[in-house]
Amino acid sequence: MKLGLGIILNSLFISSVWASPIQMINAIGASPKGQYVAIEEYGYNAGLKTYYSRIKLLNVWKNEYAAPVVELEKGAQRPTDLNKIREKVKKLAAENLEKFNIVLSS
């Protein structure tokens, strides 16, 4: 009985992990004094079968966002689509990155 319940719970856990989004978070740049940091969240949303990328600009000194979030989400057709989406979001966020003097890291 306990073994059967353990197998059922384990299989539910594994299936829920496979259905969850895969997410990466990177600090992609900062202002010279370190007040502003650009953070990119990107990954794959298994439920929607989409790739996504969002860039957030954080004022570290005030612990608040300095600008609206820039994001893009599109259908996942090819593995290279994620890189294209990430590059496009960086272009869309370029004005804010420049405004806050954020230098992107390599």
Secondary structure, DSSP 4 states (H G I P E B T S, - for coil): -HHHHHHHHHHHHHHHHHHSPEEEEEEEEE-TTSSEEEEEEEEEETTTTEEEEEEEEEETTTTEESS--EEEEEE--STHHHHHHHHHHHHHTHHHHHHTTPEEP-
